[in-house]
Amino acid sequence: MVESNGSSGCSVNPPEADQSIAPPCAPASATWLDGGLAVLRKSGDVVSLNDSLAMWFEATPGELTGQSLAKLLGQRDPEWERSVRDFLSQSAAFDRLELPSQRAAQRLAMEICRHADFQIVRLASVLPPARELEELFPAPSWERLAVNDTFQRVLRAEAQLENLSYRWPGIIFSQRPDFTFAFVSPKIEELTGISAQEWRRNSKHFWHVVHESDAEPLMARLRNGVRSPGDMTGMFRIRHVETGRVTYLWEHRQPVRSSNGLLLSYEGIWLDITRQTIAERRLLNMSWKENLGTLTMGLAHDFCNIMTGIISLSETYEASLEENSSLRDGLNLIRSTAMQAGQLSNRLRQLHQGSPGEKNYHDLNEIVATLADVLQKVLPRRARVQTDLATKQLPIYTDAFELRQVIVNLAMNAVDAMPDGGNLIFRTSFHEEPPDAANVQGSLPKVPTVCLSVSDTGVGIPQRMFNSIFDPFFTTKPLGKGSGLGLYNTRLFAEKHSAAISVESRERVGTTFHIWFPMANFTEAESALPANRPARHTLLAVGPAGDVLNQTVARLRESGFYVAPTSSETEAIEILNSPAFQFTGLLLICTNEFREPVSLCERVLSETVPLKTICLLGCNQDEMDADFLRKIDVVIPLQTSSAELISRLKAILDKP
């Protein structure tokens, strides 16, 4: 009878009395192997092996000496022979292989160490993944065993680890000092193009994928970390070995040391922060452009003043000349040119007028015509700006500031799509029938509709990109040339205005973007007003810790108030200054033992915080400071009934 080395007590021929409760035992070939060791020649033949491994093979050590380990394992599972043979011939100096088996209902871990002409091999049984364990050990067979609870815990732990490894948005790793990995999440293949198994075998992969500009700083940080006892955090870039895609990683790694301080490994995580990093850089660029826009406004204002002086001076000189003077034509040309320059400057200033969020009624034709005139003068000359506007007014209820931004974004994209020149056409139109639009983002508004179309004769957009062009950070432009937010913001603009955007494009022919607006019926402004519903007040309640404060807060919350309670003057000031709250009232509970609200009220009033102050008085009013009571908006006895308390609070808080 051959028994396993595990603690289950499972044998090939279990005692008859125990068969009713024992789990189904695997055949001898599937007994648990723990600590099997063997010394092999380069050829893979056994030189010697320990008793544990020999018993697992159901033979003596002498009978197995000289035989091929791959063939011996192949007798247990034919698929193992080839895997082991390849592993022994191709493995690194220190390597590991897992051997799953459907036939033996078992999984082996094989570890190897090469030395001179010999190979030292360790074989041990390991638990299969959780999903295979469930099939291997069905619950009905285990429900009466004492080890069931332990098994269930192991099952849950492994399932959680496996779930975390596959679903965690980052990478979990355990890295040896030689930069190979004892464990690494499968997601690493997505970022680097190298499988998790390869990462465990070759230390060169790590420095091969680290961005060349970050390799030296990262190496310096790791060297410092060897001497430092604390955690290490930092950021570096890696490249995908096949596509060259760069990923920004935030890293946290914890050194694991022996009792004498020897570095054993690093346990850590990597998080992909590529989008956040790019967004931060773009935000810095946007901040600079915003400042530049402010400077441009000032320059345009000064330029207008200069042009006004030139116009006035030219008119004065022209009036002083005789009718037939040869200088009249020159002065008239100066005046008309200066007026055109002033008009252009005013239109540039109009682009900055208003602020996002201010909706009003506008004629779409007027906005497009004014903007097209400006763009014609500021865009590269290779782009020929044309307009084709509807003959009648097209009223829309919109945020003109954001609409101008959308038109400029579409125009800039069109210019970039025409490197060799072409036509940029702005069209407006009125539609009484539902449009037959393709590739629509958002919901088409009900008729009648108003449409703005921006067309170019550029390179066009490939059909495969239609589903991605409105995504944030999607761009086909070179790095640093486009934010990838232009069309995304256009989509957001359309959604905010109950509009829709559609696109038509043919490669090497051109692209047209259509924005479909609901035609204004001049009731939108009224429907946009907030509903007339009673405000829900937020109170800061300051009182003695205990039942008095707790019961008061409970009464107020039951009546629909938001209440933030505290018993500390210092904490009350911090809460008042916190941006997380918007208080409408300060409720001070005064008792014989608690007079702290008096000094708090003084501080609040001295800081001119716009709050209504209410005092719930639980002591003799004559004993209170008269100046304090005069500064309070209302004083209410603490014993007041709930209905009267709520009524008096709402009366004072609702008062403008």
Order of alpha helices (4+ residues) and beta strands (2+ residues): beta-beta-alpha-alpha-alpha-alpha-beta-beta-beta-alpha-alpha-alpha-beta-beta-alpha-alpha-alpha-alpha-beta-beta-beta-alpha-alpha-beta-alpha-beta-beta-alpha-beta-beta-beta-alpha-beta-beta-alpha-beta-alpha-beta-alpha-beta-alpha-beta-alpha-beta-alpha
